Amino acid sequence: MNVGSGQEISVLGLHQLVAEVCGWQGEFDFDRSKPDGTPRKLMDSSRLTALGWRPRIELRDGLRQMIDIYGSTIAAQPAS
């Protein structure tokens, strides 16, 4: 069964969101001479939502949580 939020975000939009959540202020450089992949990747979760399932966390919040977990994991590792 497919599970998704039912919301769509572009690759650039996801890059920008991750950068914003991380506080990164660099620039993105895409090679536009290369194929851009599948135009849309929205997952159909209609069967699951028909059963009453809904995502409990927004993408921004999930990214923030994972970045925090990653940061604390890296900070807890001894320096090599």
N, C-alpha and C positions, 0 to 999 in steps of 0.2 A: 504494500500500500504506500502510495506517495504521501509524504508529509512536507508541507511547506506553509508559509505564512499567507500566501495568496497575494502578496505584494511583490512588485518587481523593482529591481534596481539595476542600473547599467554597471558595467565594469568600472567606468570612470567614476560613477556615483559612489560605488563601493570604495574605490581608492580614496576618494575625497572624504568619505565618512570615516574611514579608518585613520586617515591623516588628522582629521579634526579631533577625533577622540584621543589620539595619541599626543596631540599638540605639535605635530610635525608641520613645518611650513615650507617645505621644498616644492619643487615643481615636478610635474609628471611629463614624460616625453614618450609619446607613442609613435611607433614606426608605422605610419599610415600606408606604407607601400606593401605591408603584409595583410593577409586576409584578416577580417575582424571577427571571424567565428560565427557561431549561430546568433542571428539577430535577437531572438527572444528565448529565454530559458525559464519562463514562469511555470512552476510545477502545479499540476492540477491536484488539489487536495479535497475536491468536492465530496468524495466518498467519506472521508474522515470528518469533514465539517458537518456533513449530514447526520453524523452520529453524535454531534454536539462538541467535538473537539475544537479548541481555539488555542492559538499560541499564547503563552503566558508572559512572554518577554519580548520587548521590541528589539530590533536589530541593534540599534545604538546602545541599549542597555546591555545586551549580550556581549557586544564587542568590548564595552567598558569592563565588564566582569572578567572576560578572558584576558584582556591586557593587564588588569590588576593581578590576576592569578599568575600570569607569565612573569610579570615584574617581580612578584614576591618569590617565585621559584628561582629566578635568576639571582636575586639578592641573597637567597639562602645558600647558594652553592659557594663552596670555598674557591678563592682565587687560585688560578693555576700558574 
